[in-house]
Structure formats: C-alpha cells, structure tokens
Amino acid sequence: MTDLAENLARLRKAKDLSQEALAERAGVGVDTVARIERGTRTTCRPATLHRLAAALSVPAQALLTGDDHRQSALATNAEMVRLRQAITSGGLVPGLSDFAENTETVSLTGAERQTTAVWRLYVDGRHTELLALLPGVLADARRLVETNHGDEAAAGRRLLATTYRIAAGIAGRLGQDDLAWTAAERALDVARSSDDPELQEAIALRYLAWTLVRQGRENEAEQVATNAAEAIQPTMLDAEPVRTAVFGNLLFNAATAAVKAGAVHRAADLLAEARSAAARTMTSVVTEAAIFSPRAVALQEVDHWSRSNDPETALHQAATLQSVPGQLPAFWEAGSALHIASASLKTRRYDEALHHLDQAHRLAPDWATSQPLGVITMRALLDRATRRRGPRFAALADAFGAS
C-alpha cells in the first residue's frame, strides 16, 4: 500500500466514517475512495485530494505524509520565552536582572504554599496554569533568598531548588531538554547551600539523570543516578521515608537509563533493589521530592518490561497491579496504562489496548495525549482496524492526534 492509501484509511476510520460516507461528504465517487485505500489508484488529482482532506478536516499534506500539524503546541512561543527568562534570569550574568518587575517579597510560609501549588499543577498536567504561575514563583523564591540571611535564606534555597526542579520537569515535558538541564543544574547549585543539602542535592541529581536520559545519554544518566543513590542509601534502621523514597526514585532513573541502553537484566536488578527498599520500609511518599511506594515500584516494573520489548511479561506484571495498594498521581497511573496499551497491541489484544488508552486519557488527558507512546499506539490501532469502531474510538484517535 502507498502512504496515501494508508493515511486515507487511517484518517477515515479515525472519523468513524464508512467509505460511502466519506465519498458523499467529499463529493467524489465511492469507487475512488475504495481504489485509493486498496492502493490500486496511486495517484490523486489535486482537486480530489483537497476534497478528501476537507471532508476529513485535515490539511491535504496529512493524506500524503500522515503529519497534519493540527495538534496545538503544548506551550505558546510567548509562554516559552517567559519560562526561559524565569529560569535563566537572576543576576548571574551582568546586565541580566530578574525578568519580573514586581519587587514585593513573600514570606517563607507563602513561598512554601506557592511551591506546593505549582507542583500540584505539574503532577495534574495543568500546563497552561503552571506556565502562567511558575515564572512568578521562581522570581519570588529568588527574592526570598536574596533578602534573608542565615537559616531563613537556607530554607529559601530549598524552596528555590524545588521550584527550579519543577521548571526542569515542565521544560522536559515541552521537549526543551537543554532548558531542562539548565534548570536542574541551577537546582543542584542552590541545593548545596540549602538547609538540607545532602537530600536536596540527591533530588536535584534525580532530575539531572532524567534529563540525561531524555538527551540520549543513558550511560551517563545511569552513573549519575547510581552514584547519588549510593550516597544516600538508607540503612536497615533508617526510618526517614523521604530519604528512602529519593533513593528508590534514583534507582528508577538508573533502571530507565539501563534499559534504554539495552541492559535489560541490569535494569531489572535495580528495580528489584527498589522493590526491596519499598517492602522493607513500607514507604509511601507522594511529594515533589519523590514518588515512591510498593505500587510505584510495581508500575515501574510494568513499564520496564514494556520498554524491554517483552509484552507478555509486562501484561503478566500488569495483572497483579490491582492487588498492590497505594495512591499515585494520575499521570503515573496514566503512564503505566500507556505501556499496558502498547504491550496489548504487540500481543494483538486490540480491544484491551484501546481500553488502556481510554483509561490513560481519562486519568490525565493533557499529559497522556502529549506522550509519543500514546500517539504511536493509537495510530497502530487505526492501521489495524478493519471496520468502523464507533464514536469513542474516533474520539480517542482525535485526542491522541492520530486522526
């Protein structure tokens, strides 16, 4: 089949249209649609192409290349400029002052509330609100450090490091990996003079390891994460849950880097160590510092086997999730649902794949539909659909940008 044949069939099914319905809407013969989709007609007049595209509400190039550019960007250019200004400002460069005009200083308690609020927006995937508020929160945290001394300034640096890490997270989500690195590196620098330097440094290194993975530097990411984990590894009698949680998250980062580098068994060993730490301490932490619990480990193991191209093991692991207790942010659960959908697709369990895509979309719609794995899985389901699948199928195809 030609690209035109595949794209027309996929886009038609995504709109839940029969060949007859598309032909009628486009004002062309049904045999024209049928022959294009079968690949027996490999050329298409410009007028016919544009009629079909208009009937499907996509640009004509979508029929030729499969890329319609219809999904709106996760951030506008103005929002990205403001985020870049917020991360890179602060007086470190002569002539480059803080971008914010307001010089009002918030209290330490107020800054803590603001930091918690923007982290909640981050985990909820509410990008528009986060991008609107985060620059001001960063500026407030910097002023808090600059206008205080001693313990108050050290506590302010902890909050500033936290806010930089959130900035690194959203920059990474928006595909700005170099900006994410800058934010995470600033978080590390500030953390070292905070009121809890050892733990705050470890958390910042977790974000840096995540950024290295995104940059394709898996070996360096694994080394950074394992070194940081060894530095804060909890003892058998350690009862500090956040420390254990950060240790576990660093192992997650190292495992992700290892599996991307092809070291599947080493990654499994790292996750086994995380599982042991979670089971031994029964830690359950859901904060910006770390998200860690027995359930968090179980979800990571599903993701691991999915990334390792072992879909049967991934699905076997997923079958045990219902019995693993714990509350996790919606985007964590949604991410696991996407991996289960991908594994279901690879094992030709197409209805199950669609069910888990739907679950991911319901849990965290903005986050899930921005993930490449969701788009790839939905497109594959469209390519394999032999008939119209109904309005929910069409709605998911549109949501994941596959229509």
N, C-alpha and C positions, 0 to 999 in steps of 0.2 A: 504493500500500500504506500501511496505517496503521503507526504506531510499534509497536503491539502485534504486528502481523504480522511486521515486520522483526526485532524483538527476539526473538520466539519462534523464528523460523527460524535466526537467528544463534546463539542460545544452544543450540538443539538440535544444530546442526552442530558447534558447539564441543565438545559432549559426545560426538560421534561416535554419535549416536542417529538411527535412522530415525523417521519419523512414527509407524509402528506401535509401535516400541519405547517411544517417549515416551508414547504413549497408554496402553500397557499399564502402564508404570511409574506413571503418574498416575491410572490408573483412570478414564479418560474415553474416549469413542469416537474412533477414528482419524479419522472424518469431521470431528469437532470441531477436531482439530489441523489437518487439511488446510484447512478453511474459514477458520480464523483466519489461517493463513500466506498463503493466497491473497488475504486481505483481503475476502472475501465475508461474513465474520462479523466485524463491527466492534465488537461488544460481548461482554463475557465476564462470566458470573456470578462473584461473589466466591469461591464455593467452587471453581469450575473454575480460576480464576486462581491460587488458593493451592495447588491440587493440582499444577498445571503447574510452579509455582515450586518446590515441594518436590521434585518429580521431577528438576528441574534443579539442585537445591541452591543456589538463589539466593533473595534476598528477592523478594516479589511486585512491589515497585517496579521491579525490574530489567526485568520484562516490559513495564512501562508507560513507563519513562523511559530504559532502557538503562544506568542507573547503579546498580550493585548495592552499591557501597561495600565490597566484600569484600576488596580488596587491603589488607593491613595497612600502616599508615603506615611509612615508612622509618625513622622515629625515634619513640620514645615521648615523651610530654609531659615525663616526668622527664629523659630524655636531652637534650631541647631546653632545658630550664631550666638544666641543668648546663653545656651548651655556651654559653648566653647569659651565665651567670655567669663562665665562664672567659674569654670574650672581653672583657667589659665591666668586669671587676674589675681590681685592680692599684693602687689607691691614688690614682688621678687625681681621684676625687670624694671630698671629705671625708666620713668616716663609712662609706665603702665600701672595706673592706680586701679583700685577696685571699681568694677564697672557700675556698681549701684550708686545712686545719688543720695539715698536716704542715709543719714549718719546716726540714726537712733540705735541705741544698744539694748538688746533684750537681756533678761536675766538668765541665769544658768537653768532655772526651772523652766522658763519659757522656751529656751533653746532645746531642752530635752523633749518638751512636748512637740515642738516643730519637727525635730528629727524623727520622733516616733510616727508622726503624721505622714511624712514623706515616705518613710519606709513602708507604711501600710499601703500607700498609693502604689508603690513599686510592686509589692507582692500581689496586689489586686489587679495589676496590669492596667491601671488607670493612667495611661501615659500622658494624655492631654493635661490633666490636672497636675501631674508630677512635674512636667516640663514647665508649667506656669509657676509653680511654687518653689522648686528646688534652687534656682539661682538666688533667690532672696534668702533662703535658709542657709545657703553656703556663705553668703555675704554676712549674715547675722552671726554665724559661728566664728568667722574670721575676726569680726569686730570684738566679739566676746573675749577671744584670746588676746587681742591687741590692747584691750582696755583694762585687763586684770593682771594680777601677779600671783605668784605662789600657787597654793592649792586650787584656787578658783581658775587660774589660767590653765593648769594641768588638766582639770576636769573639762574645761572648754576645748582643749586639744583632743580629748577623747571624743567629744561630740563632733568636732570638725573632721576628725579622721573617719568617723561613722558617715558623715554627710558626703565626704569625698568618695567613700566606697559605694554609696548609693548612686552617686554620679557616674562612677565607673560601671556599675551594673546597667544603668539605663543607656549609657553610651554604647556598651557592648550589644545590648538588645537592638539598638538602632544601626548596628553594623559599623560603628565608628571605633574600631579596635585600637587604633593608635591613641585616640582621645581617652578611651577606657584605660589604657596603660598609664597615661599621664595622670589621670585622676587617682588610680590605685597607687602609683608611685608617691604622689603627694600624701595620700592617706598613710603610707608607710613612714614617710618622713615625720609627719605630725605625731603619729602613734608613739614614736620612740621617746617623745618628751611629754607624754600624757600621764595621767595618774594611775595607769595600769599598763605600763609599756610592754611587758612580756606578752600578755594576752592580746593587746591591741595590735602589736606587730604581727603576731601569728594570723590574726583575722585579715589584716591587710595583705599578707603573703598569700592567703587563700584566694583573694580577688586577683592578685597578680598571676597566680598559677592558672586561674580560669581564663585570664586574658591571653596568656601564652598559648593555651590550648586553642583559643579562637584564632590566634595568629599562625597556627600550624606548627608551633614549636613544642611538640609533645615531649621530647626527651628533657628539655629544659624545664617544662612545666612539672613533670613528674619529680625531677630532682628538687625543685623549689618546694613542692608540696611535702615530699617525704622528709626533707631536712627540717622544715617547720614543724611537722608532726612529731618528729623525734625530740625536738627541743621542748615541746610542751606535753609530751606523753604522760598521761595521768598514771599515778601509782595505784597499786591494788587497793589502798586505803583512801585514795583521793575521792572526796565526796563533793567536789565542786562541779556541778553539772555543766556549766558553760565551758569550762576547760575541756571536759570530755567531749562536748559537742563540737568544739572547734577542732579538736584532734580528729574526730570522726569525719568532719567535713573536708579536712585536708586529705584524708585517705580517699574520700570520694573523688577529689580533684586528681589525685595521683592515679587512681584507677581509671578515670576517664582518659587521662593522657596516655596511660599504658595501652589501653585497648585501641585507641586511635593509632598508636604506633605499632599495632599488631601483636603486642604482648598480652594475649588473652588470659593466659594462666597466671601471669604476674598480677594482672588486674583483679582476677578472682581472689587471689591470696590477700590483696589489700582490702577488698570488701569483706573477706572472712574476718580479718582483724578488726574492722569497723563493727561487724556484727557481734563479735565477742565483747567489744567495749560497751556496746549498747545493751547487750544481755546482762553483762556483769553489773552494770551500774543502773540499769533501767532508766537511763537518762531520757528525758523528753523536753527538748528545748525548741522553741519557735520564736527566734528573735533575729534581728539583723546580724548579730554576731555569728549565729549558726542555726541551722535547722537540722535537728538530729533526734532520732528515736529508733526503736526497733522497726517501726513502719517505714521510716525514711530509708533505712538500710534495705528493707525488702523491695521498695520501689527502685532503689539504685541497682539491685541485682537483676530485676526485670530489664531495666534499661541496658545493663551490661550485656546480657545475653542477646538482646535485640541488636545492639551495636556490633556484637561479635558474629553476626550472621548465623546465629543458632536459634531460629524462631521457635522450634519445638520446645527447647529448654526454657526460653523466655515465656512461652504460654503456660508451661507446667509451673513455673515460678509464679506467674500471674494468678493462677488458680488458687494459690494459698493466701493471696492478699486479703481476702475478706476476713480471714481469721486473725489478722495482725492488727491490733488496736492502735489508735493514735490519731491525732488531729494534725494535718499538714496544710500549708497554704494551697489554695485552689490551683495555682499554676504548677505546683509539684505533682499533684494528682493528675492534672491535665497532661503534663509531660509524659507521665507513665502511660496514660491512656493512648497517647500518640504512638508510643513504642509498641504497645499491645496491638494497636491497629495495624502497624507495619508488619509485625510478626504474623498476624492473622492473614494479611494479604499474601505474604510469602508462602503460607501453607494453604492458600486458596480457600480460606474461610471468609468469603467476601461479605456475607451478612454480618459476621462478627466484627470485621474490620470497620464496616460502616457504623455499627453500634458504638464502637470505641471512639471513632472520630466524632460522632454525635456527642458522646459523653465529654470529650475534651472541649468541644465547643461550648457546651452548656456550663462547664466548670469555669472556664476562663476564656471567653470568646476572643477578646482582643489579643491576648497572649498566644493562644493556640493557633489562630489564623495567620500569625506572623512567623510561625515556625516552618522552615523548609520541609521538615519531615511530614507535616500535615498536608502541605500542598502536593508533595510527591505521591503520597498515599492516595489522596483523593483523585489525582489525575490518573493513577494506575487503575483505580476502581472504575472511573469513567471509560477508560480504554477497554476494560473487560466486560462492561455492561452490554448485554446482548439485546436489551429491550428497555423501554422507559421504566423508571424505577419510582416515580411518584414525586410529589412536591417536596418532601423532606430531603430526599436525595438531591434534588435540584437546588434547594436552599443551601445545603452544605457545600455543594460544588461552587456555588456563587460565593459563599462565605470564605472558602479556602482559596479563592482566586483561580479556581480551575476551570471556570466557565468562560 
